[in-house]
Each structure stands twice: as structure tokens, then as C-alpha cells.
Amino acid sequence: MNPRKTVLIATSNPGKHKEILSALLPLEGIDFVTLNDLGIKVDVAETGQSYAENALIKAREYFAHSRIPTIAEDSGMEVSALKGELGVQTRYWGAGAEATDEEWLAHFMNRMQHEQDRDARFVCHAVYIDKDGHQSFEGECLGAVTRDIEGPVLPGIPLSAVFKPIGAGLVYSSMGEEEKNKLSHRGKAMKSLRDFLLGS
């Protein structure tokens, strides 16, 4: 019988943590813990130029503090009309990281008010790291920014209220967990990570 494994989900963002856990469970033999569970208060600087670099920076740093297998991710939205403005800097863009979710979203929607091209994509890059090294997983979802806020503004992930995947009838935040996990950038990355954990 294999011993149980404890894995850290290294994010302080409540929305991201809920989505990651939802996409990974159930996983037999693995207990997931949070930064708070371990008393880790470190704020890692995201100095990378890509999602992959930032995810790896966070994974390595939090693994160094926790000394247990760690999952970290970096994600963002890329909007055709705002080329080069969001991406890896999504949460720091516009109203900035100190703004509330509602303030950030209001600034974003005001900026998009007169844009006709509303095509966008969400990207997630996840890293799993343990004593043997690291593995990377990526997911993306193509869609568009809605004209109005069409769903609840979820803590830590405000753009989910205004992003509708191609072919979907609902924005991210109005979807049930199962539907969202199948379509979303984070859900796709975590499915690949989950398949890896099942096979390891």
C-alpha cells in the first residue's frame, strides 16, 4: 500500500485555489494543503517574462519553503484590442494589484467600452515540483470579452465574469464546476497535471 502524499497548492488567491482543487479532485492517496496550512507568508516576486517563467519561479520558491511537492501556476488574459497590455501582467494592469476585484473589473470594462474587437484568450501554465525535478502543463481557452458583466465577480478572478469561451452560452463565473473545468485554461492545465499525478 502506497503511503499518502501531501501536496501544496501554492497560491494565496482564493478563486484560483478553488478552481485548482476542483480540477484535481478526486485524487486517491493525495492530501492537498494551502500556504496558510503551512504558515508560509512569503510573497514571491513574479519577475518572469512569460507564464512559464513565473510559474516555475513560484514553484521553486514555495517548494524551498515547504519541502513538499508543490503546485504553482501563472495565468492571464490576452485581449486582441489591448495587445501587449495584459498577459503576464494581467492583475497588475490598469487599476493595479491593490484595487478590489470590482474596481479592477470596472477599470477594465471602461477601457474596453468602445472596442469592437473583443476576441481574447486565457492562458494557464502550471508547474509541479518535487525532489526529483519539475513538470510543466499548459492550457488555453479562446473566447471573447462580453459587453456587460454577465456573472458573479468571484474573489481573485474578476475577469471570469466577462469572459465567454467560444461556443459557450455562459461566462466562466456562471458555469458549473464540471463545465468550467472542461473548457477553461486552468481546468485544461490541471487535467494534464492530474493525469501526470495519477501515473506517477
C-alpha positions as CSV (number, residue, x, y, z in Angstrom):
1,M,0.0,0.0,0.0
2,N,1.4,3.4,-1.1
3,P,1.7,6.0,1.7
4,R,-0.4,9.1,1.4
5,K,1.3,12.1,-0.3
6,T,0.9,15.7,0.8
7,V,1.0,18.3,-2.0
8,L,1.0,22.1,-1.6
9,I,-1.2,24.3,-3.8
10,A,0.9,27.4,-3.8
11,T,-1.5,30.3,-4.3
12,S,-3.0,32.8,-1.9
13,N,-5.7,33.7,-4.5
14,P,-8.9,32.1,-3.2
15,G,-10.5,31.9,-6.6
16,K,-7.5,30.2,-8.2
17,H,-7.2,27.8,-5.2
18,K,-10.8,26.7,-5.5
19,E,-10.5,26.1,-9.3
20,I,-7.3,24.2,-9.0
21,L,-8.6,22.0,-6.2
22,S,-11.9,21.4,-8.1
23,A,-10.0,20.3,-11.3
24,L,-7.6,18.0,-9.4
25,L,-10.0,16.2,-7.1
26,P,-10.6,13.4,-6.5
27,L,-7.1,12.1,-6.4
28,E,-6.7,9.0,-4.3
29,G,-3.7,9.0,-1.8
30,I,-3.1,12.7,-2.0
31,D,-3.8,15.4,0.6
32,F,-3.7,19.0,-0.7
33,V,-2.7,21.8,1.7
34,T,-2.5,25.6,1.4
35,L,0.1,28.1,2.2
36,N,-1.9,29.1,5.2
37,D,-2.0,25.5,6.4
38,L,1.8,25.5,6.4
39,G,2.2,29.0,7.8
40,I,4.0,30.2,4.7
41,K,3.6,34.0,4.4
42,V,6.2,34.6,1.6
43,D,5.2,36.8,-1.3
44,V,7.1,35.7,-4.3
45,A,8.0,38.4,-6.9
46,E,6.8,37.4,-10.4
47,T,9.8,38.6,-12.3
48,G,9.5,36.3,-15.3
49,Q,8.7,37.4,-18.9
50,S,6.3,34.5,-19.5
51,Y,3.7,32.5,-17.8
52,A,6.1,29.5,-17.8
53,E,8.9,31.5,-16.1
54,N,6.6,32.9,-13.4
55,A,5.1,29.6,-12.6
56,L,8.5,28.0,-12.3
57,I,9.8,30.9,-10.1
58,K,6.8,30.4,-7.7
59,A,7.0,26.6,-7.7
60,R,10.7,26.7,-6.8
61,E,10.4,29.3,-4.1
62,Y,7.4,27.7,-2.4
63,F,9.0,24.2,-2.7
64,A,12.1,25.6,-1.0
65,H,9.9,26.8,1.9
66,S,7.6,23.8,2.2
67,R,9.9,21.0,1.3
68,I,6.9,19.0,0.0
69,P,5.7,18.5,-3.6
70,T,4.3,21.8,-4.8
71,I,1.9,23.1,-7.5
72,A,2.2,26.6,-8.7
73,E,0.7,28.4,-11.7
74,D,0.7,31.6,-13.6
75,S,-2.2,32.7,-15.8
76,G,-3.6,35.7,-17.6
77,M,-5.8,37.1,-20.3
78,E,-4.6,38.3,-23.7
79,V,-7.1,40.7,-25.4
80,S,-6.7,41.4,-29.1
81,A,-7.7,45.1,-28.7
82,L,-5.2,45.6,-25.9
83,K,-2.3,43.8,-27.5
84,G,0.6,43.5,-25.1
85,E,-1.2,45.2,-22.2
86,L,-2.3,42.3,-20.1
87,G,-0.8,38.8,-20.4
88,V,1.6,38.0,-17.5
89,Q,0.8,41.5,-16.1
90,T,-2.9,40.9,-16.0
91,R,-3.6,41.5,-12.3
92,Y,-1.1,44.4,-12.1
93,W,-2.5,46.1,-15.2
94,G,-4.9,49.1,-15.1
95,A,-6.3,49.7,-11.6
96,G,-3.4,47.6,-10.2
97,A,-3.0,44.7,-7.8
98,E,-4.1,46.8,-4.8
99,A,-7.6,47.5,-6.3
100,T,-10.5,45.4,-5.3
101,D,-11.8,42.9,-7.8
102,E,-14.8,45.2,-8.5
103,E,-12.5,48.2,-9.0
104,W,-10.2,46.3,-11.3
105,L,-13.0,45.0,-13.4
106,A,-14.7,48.4,-13.6
107,H,-11.5,49.9,-15.0
108,F,-11.1,47.1,-17.5
109,M,-14.7,47.3,-18.7
110,N,-14.4,51.1,-19.1
111,R,-11.2,50.6,-21.1
112,M,-13.0,48.1,-23.4
113,Q,-16.1,50.2,-23.7
114,H,-15.5,51.4,-27.3
115,E,-13.6,48.4,-28.6
116,Q,-15.2,46.4,-31.4
117,D,-12.7,43.6,-31.4
118,R,-13.4,41.7,-28.2
119,D,-11.5,38.5,-29.0
120,A,-9.5,37.2,-26.1
121,R,-7.8,34.1,-24.7
122,F,-6.9,32.9,-21.3
123,V,-3.7,31.0,-20.7
124,C,-2.6,29.0,-17.7
125,H,0.9,27.5,-17.1
126,A,1.2,25.1,-14.2
127,V,4.3,23.6,-12.6
128,Y,4.5,20.5,-10.3
129,I,7.8,20.3,-8.5
130,D,9.3,17.8,-6.0
131,K,12.7,16.5,-5.0
132,D,13.1,14.8,-8.4
133,G,12.5,17.9,-10.5
134,H,9.6,19.7,-12.2
135,Q,7.0,19.1,-14.8
136,S,5.1,21.8,-16.7
137,F,1.5,21.8,-18.0
138,E,-0.3,24.4,-20.1
139,G,-3.9,25.1,-21.0
140,E,-5.7,27.9,-23.0
141,C,-9.2,28.9,-23.9
142,L,-10.3,31.1,-26.7
143,G,-13.3,33.4,-26.3
144,A,-14.4,37.0,-26.1
145,V,-14.9,39.8,-23.6
146,T,-18.7,40.4,-23.1
147,R,-20.2,43.9,-23.3
148,D,-21.5,43.7,-19.8
149,I,-20.7,41.8,-16.6
150,E,-22.7,38.6,-17.1
151,G,-21.8,36.6,-14.0
152,P,-20.8,36.9,-10.3
153,V,-17.5,38.6,-9.6
154,L,-15.6,35.8,-8.0
155,P,-12.8,36.6,-5.4
156,G,-9.4,36.8,-7.0
157,I,-10.7,36.1,-10.6
158,P,-12.8,39.1,-11.7
159,L,-12.3,38.5,-15.4
160,S,-14.3,35.3,-15.1
161,A,-17.4,37.4,-15.0
162,V,-16.8,38.9,-18.5
163,F,-15.1,36.1,-20.5
164,K,-17.2,33.8,-22.6
165,P,-15.5,30.8,-24.3
166,I,-16.1,30.2,-28.0
167,G,-19.3,28.2,-28.4
168,A,-20.3,28.6,-24.7
169,G,-23.6,30.2,-23.6
170,L,-22.2,31.4,-20.3
171,V,-19.2,33.4,-18.9
172,Y,-16.8,31.4,-16.8
173,S,-18.2,32.6,-13.4
174,S,-21.7,31.4,-14.3
175,M,-20.7,27.9,-15.3
176,G,-20.9,24.9,-13.1
177,E,-17.6,23.4,-12.0
178,E,-17.7,20.4,-14.3
179,E,-18.4,22.5,-17.4
180,K,-15.8,25.1,-16.5
181,N,-13.1,22.5,-15.8
182,K,-13.6,21.1,-19.3
183,L,-13.4,24.4,-21.1
184,S,-11.2,26.7,-19.0
185,H,-7.5,27.4,-19.4
186,R,-6.9,26.4,-15.8
187,G,-9.1,23.3,-16.0
188,K,-7.2,22.0,-19.0
189,A,-3.8,22.6,-17.4
190,M,-4.9,20.9,-14.2
191,K,-6.3,17.9,-16.1
192,S,-2.9,17.3,-17.6
193,L,-1.3,17.7,-14.2
194,R,-3.9,15.4,-12.7
195,D,-3.2,12.8,-15.3
196,F,0.5,13.1,-14.5
197,L,-0.1,12.6,-10.8
198,L,-2.3,9.5,-11.5
199,G,0.5,8.0,-13.5
200,S,3.4,8.8,-11.1
